[in-house]
Every structure is written in C-alpha cells, then in structure tokens.
Amino acid sequence: MRYDSIVIGAGHNGLAAAILLAKQGKSVLVLEKNAVPGGMAANGEIADGIQGPQLAHLMGGLGKSEIDALDLKRHGLTFAAQSVPTIALDESGRHVVLQGSEASFADGGAHPDTAAFKTLRDRMVRFADKLATLTQRPPPRLDGIDLREAASLAGLAFGIRGMGKTDAREFMRVLLSNAYDAILDEIDDGVVAGALGLDAVMGGHIGPRSPGTVLNLMYRSIGGGARHIPAGGMGGAMRAFEASARAAGAEIRYGAGVHAMIVEDDRVAGVLLTDGTEIRSSSVLSSLDPRSTMMLAGPAHFDAEMVRRIRKIRAKGCTAKVNLVLNDAPRIEGLTAGQMAGRLLVAPSLNRMELAFNRAKYGELPEDPILEVTIPSLADPALTTDGKHIVSAVVQYTPYELKDGWSDKTRAALANAVVTALARYDSGMAGRVTAQQVLTPMDIETLTGAPGGHWHHGEMIADQMLMLRPAPGIDRYALPLGGLYLCGASCHPGGDVTALPGCNAARVVLAQETRRAAA
C-alpha cells in the first residue's frame, strides 16, 4: 500500500491537514488509534449512555477563512450557540456579563469597570489582529529568511507603526510582560480582571504574574476572542472535519495505531502499524507531540542536539477536567436561562488565581479551584434526555504530579472541590449530581498521548511560540528527517481548536513537494 501522505492522528489538526492535501489531488491516509475522530476535542462517554465533551468544550479561534478552506459548513458544522457570553461569577451574586468589549452586571446594570474594560479589551484585540497574519502561515525562519517572509515581517512592522505612536509603544511595552500588571494597570482586581487573566493562562503551567502571559492574552483575542458551542458538542464539529476529509478523498482508518516509522536513506518512507501492516508514503505528518514523533521514527535518526531540544520542551500539564451529570437543571441565582448556557468562569481575582497556581507548583490539590464551566445540555438539549444535564468544568491549576499521588480518593477530592466551588453560586448543586467523571493531567496523558497531559502539547509562552515553537530547528513543521512533519498543537501557532497548525503544515508539505518536483 502506498500513499502520497500519511497523517498520524485524526484530531482536528490532523484532519485539517488531510483535507487540504486531498483537495490538491494527493492520496492521503489518516491513521487514528481510537474509534472516533477529534482527539482532545472528541465527545466521550461521561456516564452510562450519556455522551458529551469529554475534554474541550468550547470552540474559539477557528476563523472564517479556515472554515471555508476546509468546507466545514458544507459538511455539517453548525453552532448551537454563536459567540456565547462570558459570565464572571461573583460570590456576592452580582455576576458580570462580558460580551465582546462590553461589560455589565447580569441584571443589565452598568458595571463600574465598563469603560476601563472596553479600553483594555479593544486594545488587546487591535494588537491581536496585527499578530493574526503570523498565525495563518509558517513562522519566519530564525536564519535564511526569504523574500516572502521578509515581506510578512515588514507588513507586521508597518501594521504596528500604523497603529499610531501611543498604541505602537504600548504594544512593544506589554508584548512580553505579565498579565497581572497589564490588567491591574487598567482595572481593579476582581471578577472582571480574573476573566481576562484566565484567558492569559488557560491550559498552561503559568500564573498571571508569569512573564509573557500578555502574548497569550493577545493570542486568545484574535478575531475578537469569541467562543462558540458546536451543535452536537465538540464531537459534532469533529464529525464535520471527518466528513470533509472523506469528501476530499482522504481515507481514514480507526483502531490503527502506529508502531514505528519506516526510515530509508535518511528519509521517512512509511509506517508500520501495531498489527504488523506496512504502509508506504513519501511524507508523514504527525499530529502527535515532537517527542512521541521522534520515538516513532527512532532517536538514532536525529542528532544529539535535536534530541536534547525535543526532550527539553516544556509540557507540564496543569489542567484537569471534571464532568458532572445532574438529574435537574442547575440554578444560579441572578442568571437567566440564556446566560446559564454561556461560558461561566469561577476566577474571583488575579490574586486568588496566583495563590491557586502556588498550590499547583507544590503538588497540592486546589482548595479554591479556578474554573471554566459550560452546561452544554442547555445550549444543545439533544445531548441528554429525561431532564438530565451535563456540567463541563475545566479545572485550571491541577498538578500533573500530586504530592499525595492520584488515586480514587484524590480524584473524588478534586470533584468535591469543584462541586463545593459551584455550590457557592447554586446551593443545590451537590444534591443534583448523579454521576461524575474526573480526568487529571495524568489521565489526559494516558487517554490522548498529550505529553504531561498538557492541553497544547507544549507550554504557550514567549520562548515556545512563533518561530521558537516547538523548538529551534523544527520551527516550520519539518523535522530534520526528510519527509517527516509535525501538524499538531505542538507547532505554530499552538493549541486551541483553530486548525491552523494542520493547515499550515499541509501548505508546507505541498510547497516542498512542488520544489522537489521542479528540481
């Protein structure tokens, strides 16, 4: 069996790469060890007979240009909720609704930080839009920059200059600074500041005071930073990726684990499956992390410095997932049903976030968990029956290595901490829970293969972003072994459900094949 390209992993990035390659007439085979597409964005069984967003529960960053290029709408991508509001929950009951650059109390009253929030948010979006052009193409080389890359960087420079002297200076001042200072320079610490701070650290082993977190905040502000809930949960969106890949001509095999890569004459020549099947190809795109990819190819095919760089990539997971099944709809006083279906944040202040990060650094369970919560069954009632509901909680600052070790007891303690935190806003929450699922960073690593259980396959911080992602020497998708490429969250521009790493990697493969054919 021979294909032009083999893609390892049917996550959204792997499928995005397969779609673009197949649309250019390439024969493409996608290999997925699991039974369903999506990877960390797949639906999974939360309790007996109840399917929901097992890990990722919101879509943000997937731009219109990528949706169009991948034909996702034509193959079933729809949204149960477009541009869901962010609700910053307040223990006093005066919850705050953040919609775009507008901030108001949930009852419609004016919030005292409205003007300051709008000023800061609009500035972050303007800055983010200047960086957006860099995310939609391979990053510039660290050396040997070509004319096209030089033109791209020149366009960015002119774009920054065109913002005006005040904004240009502010952009350069805050780009590599910490979110804590940048946010509190503008607004008082509280739930509004906490909401901004959570966007700057979500999924990472970093706190609001960590250097470079403003860059992360800008990254999540691209395109206005809107979040969406796909119809059918994240699994519904992944089925659209799968359908588009098949329609383009790509073949997808599930239950097909890759045991090793075949390497001949310093080039990858195909893969060997766990069942012994050998499949040949002139290029292999891996949506796995760099270390797992290197181990499949064999470290002997990489020089010692490259092996060292790959092993030193920081990917220490610090985010868990707790899914709850309720026998009745949750009730948070002060919120309407529509607001309850939004993105609910438990991030009381930047100071409390930093304290939570301190506990994680020392391997301690969160006592006062920082949460991003959705109730997907409110936005999409078809997910459940019999009046049941799903509460999906991303738990920031849950250590990979727990001081007391992960066990049934410590997992139950984490779930209890989440329920206790939510009960501050819904006093009947504990009594409604009929089932729970706890996925620690260690569980996430086992389930998905993500190193350290890190949601982005590598820390999203300044020295592991742009041309430094995932490491110098593999910053433009191609590994130093002919025909082998990365196409997952570990490479530029990074994590979240954007499809950009997969799209960019496919374009690099097509360009390199064109150059090889011309030579």
C-alpha positions in Angstrom: 0.0 0.0 0.0 1.3 3.4 -0.9 0.0 6.9 -0.4 1.4 10.4 -1.1 0.9 11.3 2.5 0.1 9.6 5.8 -1.3 11.6 8.7 -0.9 10.2 12.2 -3.9 11.2 14.4 -7.5 12.2 13.5 -7.7 15.2 15.8 -8.9 18.4 14.2 -5.4 19.4 13.1 -4.6 16.1 11.5 -7.9 16.1 9.7 -7.4 19.7 8.6 -4.0 18.7 7.0 -5.6 15.7 5.3 -8.4 17.9 3.8 -6.0 20.4 2.3 -3.7 17.7 0.9 -6.5 15.6 -0.5 -8.1 18.7 -2.1 -4.8 19.1 -4.1 -5.2 15.6 -5.5 -2.8 13.9 -3.1 -3.6 10.3 -1.9 -3.9 10.7 1.9 -4.3 8.1 4.6 -5.3 9.2 8.2 -4.4 6.7 10.9 -6.2 7.0 14.3 -5.7 4.6 17.2 -9.1 5.4 18.7 -12.5 4.7 17.4 -13.7 8.3 16.8 -12.2 11.5 15.4 -11.3 14.5 17.4 -8.6 13.7 19.9 -8.9 16.1 22.8 -11.9 17.7 21.1 -13.9 14.4 20.8 -17.1 13.6 22.6 -16.9 10.8 25.1 -19.0 8.8 27.5 -19.3 10.8 30.7 -21.7 8.3 32.4 -23.7 5.3 31.2 -25.4 6.3 27.9 -24.5 10.0 28.2 -22.1 11.4 25.7 -20.7 14.9 26.0 -17.5 17.0 25.6 -15.0 14.8 27.5 -12.2 17.4 27.4 -12.5 20.5 25.2 -16.0 22.1 25.4 -15.7 25.4 23.5 -14.6 26.3 20.0 -12.7 29.6 19.7 -10.1 30.7 17.2 -11.4 28.7 14.2 -11.6 31.6 11.7 -14.0 32.0 8.8 -11.1 31.5 6.3 -10.2 28.1 7.8 -13.9 27.1 7.9 -14.3 28.0 4.3 -11.0 26.4 3.2 -11.9 23.2 4.9 -15.5 23.1 3.7 -16.8 22.6 7.2 -20.2 24.2 6.9 -21.0 22.2 3.8 -20.2 19.1 5.8 -22.3 19.8 8.8 -20.6 22.3 11.1 -23.3 24.3 12.8 -23.3 26.1 16.2 -25.8 25.5 19.0 -24.7 28.9 20.4 -22.7 31.5 18.4 -20.4 33.9 20.3 -21.5 32.7 23.8 -21.3 35.4 26.5 -18.7 35.0 29.3 -20.2 35.2 32.7 -17.8 36.1 35.5 -19.5 34.6 38.6 -19.3 36.7 41.7 -19.8 35.3 45.2 -21.9 38.3 46.1 -24.4 37.4 43.4 -23.6 40.4 41.2 -22.4 38.4 38.3 -20.8 40.2 35.3 -21.6 39.5 31.7 -18.7 40.1 29.2 -19.8 40.1 25.6 -17.0 41.3 23.3 -15.8 44.6 24.7 -18.9 45.2 26.7 -19.2 44.6 30.5 -22.4 44.8 32.5 -24.0 43.2 35.5 -26.2 40.2 34.7 -29.3 42.2 35.6 -28.4 44.8 33.0 -26.9 47.4 35.3 -23.8 49.3 34.5 -20.5 47.9 35.9 -18.1 50.5 37.3 -15.2 48.9 35.2 -17.2 49.1 31.9 -15.1 51.9 30.3 -11.8 50.6 31.5 -12.6 47.0 30.4 -13.6 48.3 27.0 -10.4 50.3 26.6 -8.2 47.4 27.6 -10.2 44.7 25.6 -10.3 46.8 22.4 -6.6 47.4 22.7 -5.8 43.7 23.1 -8.0 42.9 20.0 -6.2 45.6 17.9 -2.8 44.2 19.0 -4.0 40.6 18.3 -5.2 41.5 14.8 -1.6 42.6 14.0 -0.3 39.2 15.1 -3.1 37.3 13.3 -1.3 37.5 10.0 1.6 35.5 11.5 -0.7 32.7 12.7 -2.0 31.9 9.2 1.3 30.9 7.7 4.5 29.2 8.8 6.6 31.4 11.1 9.6 33.2 9.8 12.9 31.3 9.9 15.4 32.1 12.5 18.0 32.1 9.8 18.0 32.3 6.0 14.8 34.3 5.8 13.4 34.5 2.3 11.7 37.4 0.5 8.2 36.3 1.3 8.9 36.0 5.0 10.7 39.3 4.9 7.6 40.9 3.3 5.4 39.3 6.0 7.5 40.7 8.8 7.7 44.1 7.1 3.9 44.1 6.9 3.7 43.4 10.6 6.1 46.2 11.3 4.2 48.6 9.2 0.9 47.5 10.8 2.3 48.2 14.3 3.6 51.5 13.1 0.2 52.3 11.6 -1.5 51.9 15.0 -0.1 55.3 15.9 2.7 56.3 18.3 0.8 55.6 21.5 -0.5 52.1 20.6 2.8 51.1 19.0 4.7 52.0 22.1 2.2 50.2 24.3 2.3 47.1 22.1 6.1 46.9 22.5 5.9 47.6 26.2 3.4 44.9 27.1 4.1 42.2 24.5 6.4 40.1 26.8 5.1 41.4 30.1 2.8 39.6 32.6 -1.0 39.7 32.5 -1.2 40.6 36.2 0.4 44.0 35.8 -1.1 44.8 32.4 -4.6 44.1 33.6 -4.3 45.8 37.0 -2.8 48.9 35.4 -6.3 49.5 33.9 -8.9 47.9 36.2 -9.2 46.9 39.9 -8.7 43.3 40.9 -12.0 41.3 40.9 -14.0 39.0 38.6 -13.5 41.1 35.5 -9.8 41.1 36.0 -10.0 37.4 36.7 -11.8 36.7 33.5 -9.1 38.4 31.5 -6.4 36.7 33.5 -7.8 33.2 32.9 -7.6 33.8 29.1 -3.9 34.6 29.6 -3.1 31.3 31.5 -5.8 28.8 30.4 -4.3 25.3 29.9 -0.8 26.3 31.0 1.6 25.8 33.9 1.8 29.5 34.3 0.2 32.1 36.6 -1.0 35.7 36.0 2.4 37.0 37.1 4.4 34.8 34.7 6.3 36.7 32.1 4.9 36.6 28.6 1.3 35.9 29.6 0.1 39.1 27.8 1.2 37.4 24.5 -1.1 34.6 25.4 -4.0 37.0 26.1 -3.4 38.6 22.7 -3.4 35.2 21.0 -6.8 34.4 22.5 -8.1 37.8 21.4 -7.6 37.2 17.7 -10.8 37.7 15.8 -12.4 39.3 18.9 -11.9 36.2 21.0 -15.4 34.9 20.5 -16.3 31.3 21.7 -18.9 29.0 20.2 -20.7 25.8 21.2 -21.0 23.4 18.2 -24.2 21.6 17.7 -23.7 18.0 19.0 -20.9 19.2 21.2 -17.3 19.2 20.1 -17.9 15.8 18.7 -20.4 17.3 16.3 -17.7 19.7 15.0 -15.2 16.8 14.7 -17.7 14.8 12.6 -17.8 17.8 10.2 -13.9 17.6 9.9 -14.2 13.9 9.3 -16.9 14.2 6.6 -15.0 16.9 4.8 -11.8 14.8 4.8 -13.6 11.8 3.3 -15.4 14.0 0.7 -12.0 15.4 -0.4 -10.7 11.9 -1.0 -8.8 11.1 2.2 -9.0 7.6 3.7 -9.4 7.4 7.4 -8.7 4.2 9.4 -9.8 3.9 13.1 -8.2 1.5 15.5 -5.0 1.8 13.6 -2.1 2.5 15.9 1.3 3.3 14.6 4.1 1.2 16.0 7.1 2.8 14.2 8.1 4.7 11.1 10.0 3.2 8.2 13.2 5.2 7.5 15.3 4.6 4.4 18.3 6.7 3.2 17.6 9.4 5.9 14.0 9.8 4.8 10.8 8.6 6.2 9.3 6.0 3.8 6.1 5.0 5.6 4.8 3.5 8.8 4.5 0.1 10.5 1.2 -0.4 12.3 0.8 -2.2 15.6 -0.8 -5.2 13.8 2.3 -5.5 11.6 0.9 -3.8 8.5 3.4 -1.9 6.5 2.2 1.2 4.6 4.5 3.3 2.3 4.4 7.0 1.8 6.7 9.8 0.7 5.7 12.1 3.6 4.3 11.5 7.1 2.6 14.3 9.1 2.3 13.7 12.8 -0.2 15.4 15.0 1.5 13.9 18.0 3.9 15.9 20.1 7.6 16.1 19.0 8.9 13.6 21.5 6.4 10.9 20.6 7.0 11.5 16.9 10.8 11.3 17.4 10.4 8.0 19.3 8.3 6.5 16.5 11.0 7.5 13.9 13.8 6.4 16.2 16.1 8.9 18.1 19.1 7.5 16.2 17.9 9.4 13.1 18.3 12.8 15.0 21.5 14.4 16.1 22.2 14.7 19.8 21.4 18.5 20.0 18.0 18.0 18.4 17.2 15.1 20.7 18.1 17.3 23.6 15.9 20.2 22.4 12.9 17.9 21.9 13.3 16.4 25.4 13.6 19.9 26.9 10.3 21.2 25.5 8.2 22.3 28.5 4.9 20.4 28.6 3.9 20.1 32.2 0.1 19.7 32.4 -1.7 21.8 35.0 -5.3 21.5 33.9 -7.9 18.8 34.7 -11.4 18.1 33.6 -14.4 17.3 35.8 -17.7 16.3 34.1 -20.9 16.1 36.2 -24.3 14.6 35.3 -27.2 16.3 37.1 -30.7 15.0 37.5 -32.1 18.5 37.0 -31.0 21.8 35.5 -28.6 23.9 37.7 -29.9 27.2 39.0 -27.6 30.1 39.6 -29.5 33.0 41.2 -29.2 36.2 39.2 -28.7 34.5 35.8 -31.3 33.9 33.1 -31.5 30.6 31.2 -29.7 32.1 28.3 -26.9 33.4 30.5 -26.6 30.0 32.1 -25.9 28.5 28.7 -22.8 30.7 28.3 -19.2 30.4 29.4 -19.2 30.5 33.2 -16.0 31.5 35.0 -15.0 31.0 38.6 -12.0 33.3 38.7 -12.7 35.7 41.6 -9.5 37.7 41.2 -5.9 37.6 39.9 -4.6 37.3 43.4 -6.6 34.2 44.0 -5.5 32.8 40.7 -1.9 33.3 41.7 -2.5 31.6 45.0 -4.1 28.6 43.2 -1.0 28.4 40.9 1.2 28.4 44.0 -0.6 25.3 45.3 -0.2 23.5 42.0 3.6 24.2 41.9 3.9 22.3 45.2 1.8 19.4 44.0 -1.3 20.2 46.1 -4.9 19.8 45.2 -6.8 23.1 44.5 -8.8 24.2 47.6 -10.3 27.2 45.8 -10.4 25.9 42.1 -10.3 28.2 39.2 -12.9 27.0 36.7 -14.2 27.5 33.1 -17.6 25.9 33.1 -20.2 25.2 30.4 -23.6 23.4 30.6 -23.7 22.0 27.1 -27.1 20.4 27.6 -28.6 23.9 28.0 -27.2 25.1 24.6 -27.9 21.7 22.9 -30.8 19.8 24.7 -30.4 16.9 22.3 -27.3 15.8 24.3 -29.3 14.4 27.2 -32.8 13.0 27.9 -35.1 12.7 31.0 -34.3 16.2 32.2 -30.7 15.4 32.9 -27.9 17.9 32.3 -24.1 17.9 31.9 -21.8 20.3 33.7 -18.4 20.5 32.0 -15.7 22.1 34.1 -12.1 22.8 33.1 -10.1 23.0 36.3 -7.1 25.2 36.0 -4.1 24.6 38.4 -4.4 20.9 38.9 -0.9 19.4 39.2 0.3 16.6 37.0 2.2 15.1 39.9 0.1 15.3 43.0 2.1 15.3 46.3 -0.2 12.6 47.7 -0.5 10.7 44.4 -3.5 10.3 42.2 -6.0 7.7 43.4 -9.7 7.2 43.6 -9.6 9.2 46.9 -7.8 12.2 45.5 -9.9 12.2 42.3 -13.0 12.2 44.5 -11.5 15.1 46.5 -10.9 17.1 43.3 -14.5 16.5 42.2 -15.8 17.5 45.6 -13.7 20.7 45.5 -15.4 21.6 42.1 -18.9 20.8 43.4 -18.2 22.9 46.5 -17.0 25.8 44.4 -20.1 25.7 42.2 -22.4 25.4 45.2 -21.4 28.9 46.2 -23.5 30.0 43.3 -26.0 27.2 43.1 -26.7 25.9 46.7 -28.5 22.8 45.4 -25.7 21.7 43.1 -24.4 18.8 45.3 -27.8 17.3 45.6 -28.3 17.1 41.8 -25.1 15.3 41.0 -25.8 11.7 39.9 -22.5 10.8 38.2 -19.1 12.3 37.8 -16.0 11.9 35.7 -12.6 13.1 36.7 -9.7 13.4 34.3 -6.4 14.5 35.8 -3.5 15.7 33.7 -2.0 12.2 34.2 -5.3 10.7 32.9 -5.3 13.1 30.0 -1.8 12.0 29.0 -2.9 8.3 29.1 -6.1 9.0 27.2 -4.7 11.2 24.4 -1.0 10.8 24.5 -0.5 14.6 25.1 2.8 15.0 27.0 2.3 15.7 30.6 -1.4 15.9 29.9 -0.8 19.4 28.5 -3.7 20.6 26.5 -1.5 22.4 24.0 1.3 19.7 23.7 3.7 22.3 25.0 3.6 25.5 27.1 2.2 28.5 25.3 4.7 31.1 26.4 7.0 33.5 24.6 10.0 31.2 24.3 7.9 28.4 22.9 5.8 30.4 20.4 6.1 31.8 16.9 9.5 30.8 15.3 10.5 29.2 18.6 7.6 26.7 18.6 8.1 23.9 19.4 11.9 24.3 19.4 14.6 25.9 17.3 15.3 23.7 14.3 11.8 22.4 14.0 10.0 25.7 13.9 8.5 25.3 10.4 6.8 21.9 10.7 9.5 19.9 9.1 11.6 17.7 11.4 15.3 17.1 10.4 14.4 13.8 8.8 13.3 14.0 5.2 9.6 13.7 4.6 8.6 14.0 8.3 6.4 16.9 9.6 4.6 18.0 12.6 1.0 19.2 12.2 -0.5 19.3 15.7 -0.9 21.6 18.7 2.8 21.5 19.5 3.7 23.6 16.5 3.0 27.1 15.4 0.7 28.8 16.3 -0.2 26.4 19.1 -3.2 25.0 20.9 -6.9 25.6 21.0 -9.3 24.5 18.2 -8.0 26.7 15.4 -7.0 24.1 12.7 -4.1 26.5 11.9 -1.2 24.1 12.7 -2.7 21.4 10.4 -3.5 23.9 7.6 0.0 25.5 7.8 1.7 22.1 7.8 -0.2 20.9 4.8 0.8 24.0 2.9 4.5 23.5 3.8 4.3 19.9 2.5 2.7 21.0 -0.7 5.3 23.7 -1.3 8.2 21.4 -0.6 6.8 18.7 -2.9 6.4 21.4 -5.6 10.1 22.4 -5.1 11.3 18.8 -5.2 9.4 18.1 -8.4 10.8 21.3 -10.1 14.3 20.2 -9.1 
